[in-house]
Each structure stands twice: as structure tokens, then as C-alpha cells.
Amino acid sequence: MVNKRNNYGLSIFFLSMLVVLLSACNTNEADSATNEEDSKDESIRYYESEKGTLELPLEPSRVVVAVRDYVGDVLATGVQPIGVAETMVFDAPYYQDQLEEVESVGEDTAISLEKITSLNPDLIITYAEDSYEQLSKIAPTVLFPYGALDYEERLLEIGNILNKEQEAKQRLEQFQEKVKNQKEQLSEILDQDTKVAIIEVTDKDLYLFGKTYGRGGEILYNQLGLEAPQKVEEVTEAEGWASISLETIPEYLGEADYILMGVREMGSDRKAEIQSSKLWTELPAVKEGKVYEYDLESFYFQDVIALDYQLDLLVDFFQSSEK
């Protein structure tokens, strides 16, 4: 009987030990799985894009901007991309210092998938629907439609994509404070009903620009609160721009106190023709020397870096015109 009791006791003991060991193994496996999951969660983040939920790197360090119009927004968050679409970007004076070591991935409408692949990006940003599928095979790609947001909303959203929300917000606040100060200074020399018009010359056409199509419109109308002549507002409201003929210049620019004039490539002959016409020379703004000729490289983009630069140029122009 004693031996049977001992054997029974030993069996209970070993069974208990087996349960303990199995429990420990299960616990270790669970802990390992939890740690692995935690590690995974710490290296990625989820973003709701136009194409659904994407897994993005928590801190992207090899960003390719496959379109020109978002380069400045990425730079404004403090992130230096490794590759950008080059159209007009490398010529913009406000980007040059920040793009010295950045490579071109081709023209805005003809990017090189081979070049982008060779850069081994961990995040790609684009608005080009036609190249999205190919880009998304290279790296996580965010399709961010152009024109859906204003410059403030766009910067904050790109800050979200890059996990740089605070940096984007801080850069925006700095710019808005600068606008406030400059606007106060200009209020001493510009009336509230001051009219400013923007015209651009090509070899064949003349274009007017409004509030939403670059060329300083964001600064003039939305930030400084100035106005365009009524007829200019009417024709540019729908598309942000409008084509006009030489004969209608007085109709659209006759009420302008100031005129911004841009000349595209091959437009110099057309510019000379316009400036020699009485339709131009009799304009009040022209007579008073209140015409500012801008270069496209400086006035094309509308991100906070570009706008900051344009603000300085325009404030200098207004101040010098009133001396």
C-alpha cells in the first residue's frame, strides 16, 4: 500500500510539473508574440488615403516626391527628400539651398520609375493617378489629389503623412505671424480698396490670374487682403485664370492701382509689343510706375516656403513704389 501511495504521489507531482512547464511555455510564446506585435506596431503607422488604409513607416527617411507641387510642403516639415520631380523645382530660388543633395527623378509628367527604384525609397508622395499603381509597387505610395486643399490644409496633411504634424503646424504659425506683421506695415501705405491685377505674357497669349493659381495671388488676395479689379475677379473666379486679348487690356487693368506682370519663355517679343501700345502705356498703374515684373521661378509655387519668399518681394515692391 505504501508503494502504491508513493507511486500515486509521484504521478501527481510529475503531472503538476508538466502543467507548470506547459503553462510557462504558453506564457513565453504569448509574450514573444506580444513583443513581436509591439515591435511591429512601433515601426509602422496607418494612414487613410484615397486608395484605402496604408502602412507607412513611422519615421520615413527616404522620401520621394514624384510631383513638383508638393516638394515645398515636404521641405517645410523639415524632411529632406532623396528624390523629386524636377520641373521648375531646382530653379526656384527658395528651394535651392535645401535641394543641393537631392536627385531628380525626371520631369513632372515623365518620371523615371527606374530612377525612383534605384533610390530605395520608404515613402512616395504623388498626385498622379496614372503612375500610382507602378509607384506603389516600389514603396508605400500616398496619392494626394492636387487642389483638394488650400496651402494651409495641404501642409498640415503632408505633415500628417510624414508624421511631422508639430513641425508643419509650427512652420505655418511662423508664416502667419509674419503675414500679420507685414500686413500691419502695409496698412500705412495701402488703402483697403487697393486694386492689384496679375497678367502673364506668352508668345501668343495674355493671361489674367486670380486667387488660386499662383503668381502671387495667394499673398495679394488671401493673405494681404487686397482686391483685384472687379472684371478680373469675374473672369478668373471659375478656373483661377482667364485668357484675354490685347484690345481688352484697358477693360480689365484700367482700375488696377498695381500690376504684376510675368513673361514666359519666348514671350519677350510679345511683351515689347504690349508695352509699346497705348492700350498699355495709358493705364494708370503704368503711368505711375507701379508695375512689378515677376519671374515664374519665384512666383509659380504656393507652399509656405514659396509664399514666404513672395511675401518679402511684394512687400518690398509696394514700399518702394510709395516712396
C-alpha positions as CSV (number, residue, x, y, z in Angstrom):
1,M,0.0,0.0,0.0
2,V,2.9,2.3,0.8
3,N,4.4,1.8,-2.6
4,K,1.1,2.4,-4.3
5,R,0.7,5.7,-2.3
6,N,4.2,6.7,-3.3
7,N,3.6,5.9,-6.9
8,Y,0.4,7.9,-6.9
9,G,2.0,10.8,-5.2
10,L,4.8,10.8,-7.7
11,S,2.4,10.8,-10.6
12,I,0.5,13.8,-9.1
13,F,3.8,15.6,-8.7
14,F,5.0,15.0,-12.2
15,L,1.6,15.9,-13.7
16,S,1.7,19.2,-11.8
17,M,5.2,19.9,-13.0
18,L,4.1,19.2,-16.6
19,V,1.2,21.6,-16.3
20,V,3.5,24.3,-14.9
21,L,6.0,23.8,-17.7
22,L,3.3,23.9,-20.4
23,S,1.9,27.0,-18.9
24,A,5.3,28.6,-18.8
25,C,5.8,27.7,-22.5
26,N,2.5,29.1,-23.5
27,T,3.2,32.3,-21.5
28,N,6.6,32.7,-23.1
29,E,5.1,32.2,-26.6
30,A,2.3,34.7,-25.8
31,D,4.9,37.2,-24.5
32,S,7.0,36.6,-27.6
33,A,4.1,37.1,-29.9
34,T,3.1,40.3,-28.0
35,N,6.6,41.7,-28.1
36,E,6.7,40.9,-31.9
37,E,3.4,42.7,-32.4
38,D,4.5,45.6,-30.3
39,S,7.7,45.8,-32.3
40,K,5.8,45.8,-35.5
41,D,3.4,48.5,-34.3
42,E,6.3,50.7,-33.3
43,S,7.8,50.6,-36.8
44,I,4.8,51.5,-38.8
45,R,1.7,53.7,-38.7
46,Y,-1.6,53.6,-40.6
47,Y,-2.8,56.3,-42.9
48,E,-6.3,56.6,-44.5
49,S,-5.5,57.6,-48.1
50,E,-7.5,58.0,-51.3
51,K,-6.6,54.4,-52.0
52,G,-7.6,53.0,-48.6
53,T,-5.6,52.3,-45.5
54,L,-1.8,52.3,-46.0
55,E,1.0,51.1,-43.8
56,L,3.6,53.9,-43.7
57,P,7.0,54.0,-41.9
58,L,6.7,55.6,-38.5
59,E,9.7,58.0,-39.4
60,P,10.1,58.0,-43.2
61,S,13.7,58.9,-44.0
62,R,13.9,58.1,-47.8
63,V,11.0,60.1,-49.2
64,V,10.5,60.6,-53.0
65,V,8.2,63.5,-54.1
66,A,7.1,62.3,-57.5
67,V,5.4,65.6,-58.4
68,R,6.7,69.2,-58.3
69,D,3.9,70.8,-56.3
70,Y,4.4,69.0,-53.0
71,V,8.2,69.5,-52.8
72,G,7.9,72.7,-50.8
73,D,5.4,71.2,-48.4
74,V,7.7,68.3,-47.6
75,L,10.7,70.6,-47.1
76,A,8.6,72.8,-44.8
77,T,8.1,69.9,-42.4
78,G,11.9,69.6,-42.0
79,V,12.1,66.5,-44.2
80,Q,14.7,66.5,-47.0
81,P,13.5,64.2,-49.8
82,I,16.0,61.9,-51.6
83,G,14.4,62.5,-55.0
84,V,11.9,65.0,-56.5
85,A,10.2,65.6,-59.8
86,E,12.4,68.3,-61.3
87,T,10.0,70.5,-63.3
88,M,10.8,74.1,-62.2
89,V,11.7,72.9,-58.7
90,F,15.5,73.1,-59.0
91,D,15.2,76.6,-60.5
92,A,13.0,78.0,-57.6
93,P,15.4,80.2,-55.6
94,Y,13.6,79.4,-52.3
95,Y,14.3,75.6,-52.6
96,Q,17.9,75.6,-53.9
97,D,19.8,75.5,-50.6
98,Q,17.6,72.6,-49.4
99,L,17.9,70.5,-52.6
100,E,21.6,70.6,-53.1
101,E,22.0,66.8,-52.4
102,V,18.6,65.8,-53.7
103,E,18.3,63.8,-57.0
104,S,15.9,64.3,-59.9
105,V,13.5,61.5,-60.7
106,G,12.5,63.1,-64.1
107,E,10.1,65.6,-65.4
108,D,6.8,66.1,-63.5
109,T,4.8,64.4,-66.3
110,A,7.5,61.8,-67.2
111,I,9.1,60.5,-64.0
112,S,11.6,57.7,-64.2
113,L,10.4,54.6,-62.3
114,E,13.9,53.1,-62.7
115,K,15.5,56.1,-61.0
116,I,13.0,56.0,-58.2
117,T,13.5,52.3,-57.7
118,S,17.3,52.8,-57.5
119,L,16.8,55.3,-54.7
120,N,15.2,52.7,-52.5
121,P,12.5,55.0,-51.0
122,D,10.5,54.1,-48.0
123,L,7.7,56.5,-48.9
124,I,6.5,58.1,-52.2
125,I,4.1,61.1,-52.5
126,T,2.2,61.9,-55.7
127,Y,-1.0,63.2,-57.2
128,A,-0.6,61.4,-60.5
129,E,-3.3,58.8,-60.8
130,D,-1.7,57.3,-63.9
131,S,1.5,56.3,-62.2
132,Y,0.1,55.4,-58.8
133,E,0.0,51.6,-59.3
134,Q,3.5,51.4,-60.6
135,L,4.9,53.6,-57.8
136,S,3.0,51.6,-55.1
137,K,5.0,48.5,-56.2
138,I,8.2,50.3,-55.4
139,A,7.3,51.6,-51.9
140,P,4.3,52.8,-49.9
141,T,2.7,55.5,-52.0
142,V,0.3,58.2,-50.9
143,L,-2.0,59.6,-53.7
144,F,-2.8,63.1,-52.5
145,P,-5.1,64.9,-55.1
146,Y,-3.9,68.3,-56.1
147,G,-6.2,71.3,-55.5
148,A,-8.3,69.5,-52.9
149,L,-6.9,71.6,-50.0
150,D,-5.6,75.1,-49.6
151,Y,-1.9,75.7,-48.8
152,E,-2.5,75.5,-45.0
153,E,-4.6,72.3,-45.1
154,R,-2.2,70.8,-47.5
155,L,0.9,71.4,-45.4
156,L,-0.8,70.0,-42.3
157,E,-1.9,66.9,-44.2
158,I,1.6,66.3,-45.6
159,G,2.8,66.8,-42.1
160,N,0.5,64.0,-41.0
161,I,1.7,61.7,-43.8
162,L,5.3,62.3,-42.7
163,N,4.5,62.1,-39.0
164,K,5.6,65.7,-38.7
165,E,2.4,67.3,-37.6
166,Q,4.0,69.6,-35.0
167,E,6.7,70.7,-37.4
168,A,4.2,71.6,-40.0
169,K,2.0,73.4,-37.6
170,Q,4.9,75.4,-36.2
171,R,6.1,76.4,-39.7
172,L,2.6,77.5,-40.6
173,E,2.3,79.6,-37.4
174,Q,5.6,81.3,-38.1
175,F,4.5,82.3,-41.6
176,Q,1.1,83.5,-40.4
177,E,2.7,85.7,-37.8
178,K,5.0,87.2,-40.4
179,V,2.0,87.9,-42.7
180,K,0.2,89.7,-39.8
181,N,3.2,91.9,-39.2
182,Q,3.8,92.7,-42.8
183,K,0.1,93.5,-43.3
184,E,0.2,96.0,-40.5
185,Q,3.2,97.7,-42.1
186,L,1.5,97.9,-45.5
187,S,-1.7,99.3,-44.0
188,E,0.1,102.6,-43.5
189,I,0.6,102.9,-47.3
190,L,-2.1,100.9,-48.9
191,D,-5.8,101.6,-48.7
192,Q,-8.3,98.8,-48.1
193,D,-9.7,99.1,-51.6
194,T,-6.3,99.0,-53.3
195,K,-6.7,97.0,-56.6
196,V,-4.0,94.7,-57.9
197,A,-4.0,92.7,-61.1
198,I,-1.8,89.9,-62.3
199,I,-1.1,89.4,-66.0
200,E,1.2,86.9,-67.8
201,V,2.5,87.1,-71.3
202,T,3.4,84.3,-73.6
203,D,4.5,84.4,-77.3
204,K,0.9,84.3,-78.4
205,D,-1.5,84.8,-75.4
206,L,-2.2,87.0,-72.4
207,Y,-3.5,85.5,-69.2
208,L,-5.1,87.0,-66.1
209,F,-4.7,85.2,-62.7
210,G,-6.8,85.3,-59.6
211,K,-6.6,84.0,-56.1
212,T,-5.9,80.3,-56.7
213,Y,-3.4,79.9,-59.4
214,G,0.0,81.0,-58.1
215,R,1.7,84.1,-59.5
216,G,1.4,85.9,-56.1
217,G,-2.4,85.6,-55.9
218,E,-2.4,83.8,-52.6
219,I,-0.3,86.5,-51.0
220,L,-2.0,89.5,-52.6
221,Y,-5.6,88.5,-52.2
222,N,-5.9,85.8,-49.5
223,Q,-3.1,86.9,-47.1
224,L,-2.8,90.7,-47.5
225,G,-6.5,91.1,-48.2
226,L,-6.1,93.2,-51.3
227,E,-8.5,93.0,-54.2
228,A,-8.4,92.5,-58.0
229,P,-10.4,94.8,-60.3
230,Q,-14.0,93.6,-60.4
231,K,-13.8,92.3,-64.0
232,V,-10.6,90.4,-63.3
233,E,-12.3,88.7,-60.3
234,E,-15.3,87.8,-62.5
235,V,-13.3,86.1,-65.3
236,T,-10.8,84.3,-63.1
237,E,-13.3,83.1,-60.4
238,A,-14.1,79.7,-62.0
239,E,-10.7,78.4,-63.1
240,G,-8.3,80.8,-61.3
241,W,-7.1,82.2,-64.7
242,A,-8.5,83.6,-68.0
243,S,-7.2,84.4,-71.4
244,I,-7.7,87.9,-72.8
245,S,-6.9,89.8,-75.9
246,L,-4.6,92.8,-76.2
247,E,-7.6,95.0,-77.1
248,T,-9.3,94.3,-73.8
249,I,-6.4,95.3,-71.6
250,P,-7.9,98.7,-70.5
251,E,-11.2,96.9,-69.7
252,Y,-9.5,94.6,-67.2
253,L,-6.5,96.6,-66.0
254,G,-7.8,100.1,-66.1
255,E,-8.9,100.0,-62.5
256,A,-5.7,98.4,-61.2
257,D,-3.6,100.5,-58.8
258,Y,-0.8,98.0,-59.2
259,I,0.0,95.4,-61.9
260,L,2.1,92.3,-61.6
261,M,3.4,91.2,-64.9
262,G,5.1,87.9,-65.8
263,V,6.7,86.9,-69.1
264,R,7.1,83.2,-70.1
265,E,9.8,81.9,-72.3
266,M,9.5,83.1,-75.9
267,G,7.2,85.9,-74.7
268,S,9.7,88.8,-74.8
269,D,8.7,89.9,-78.3
270,R,5.0,89.9,-77.3
271,K,5.9,91.8,-74.1
272,A,7.7,94.6,-76.2
273,E,4.6,94.8,-78.4
274,I,2.3,95.2,-75.5
275,Q,4.5,97.8,-73.7
276,S,4.7,99.9,-76.8
277,S,0.9,100.0,-77.2
278,K,-1.1,103.0,-76.0
279,L,-3.5,100.4,-74.6
280,W,-0.8,99.7,-72.1
281,T,1.0,103.0,-71.7
282,E,-2.2,104.8,-70.8
283,L,-3.0,102.5,-67.9
284,P,-2.9,104.5,-64.6
285,A,-0.7,101.9,-62.9
286,V,1.8,102.1,-65.8
287,K,1.8,105.9,-65.8
288,E,2.7,105.9,-62.1
289,G,5.4,103.2,-62.4
290,K,3.5,100.7,-60.3
291,V,4.2,97.6,-62.4
292,Y,6.2,94.7,-60.9
293,E,7.7,92.2,-63.3
294,Y,8.0,88.9,-61.6
295,D,9.9,85.8,-62.8
296,L,8.0,82.5,-63.0
297,E,10.5,80.6,-60.9
298,S,9.9,82.8,-57.9
299,F,6.1,83.1,-58.3
300,Y,4.9,79.7,-59.5
301,F,4.6,77.6,-56.4
302,Q,2.1,78.1,-53.5
303,D,3.6,76.3,-50.5
304,V,4.6,78.1,-47.3
305,I,8.3,78.3,-48.3
306,A,7.4,79.9,-51.7
307,L,4.8,82.2,-50.2
308,D,7.2,83.4,-47.5
309,Y,9.6,84.4,-50.3
310,Q,6.9,86.0,-52.4
311,L,5.7,88.0,-49.4
312,D,9.1,89.6,-49.0
313,L,9.3,90.5,-52.7
314,L,5.8,92.0,-52.8
315,V,6.2,94.0,-49.6
316,D,9.4,95.5,-50.9
317,F,7.7,96.4,-54.2
318,F,4.8,98.1,-52.5
319,Q,7.0,100.0,-50.1
320,S,9.4,101.1,-52.8
321,S,6.5,102.2,-55.1
322,E,5.2,104.6,-52.4
323,K,8.5,106.3,-51.6
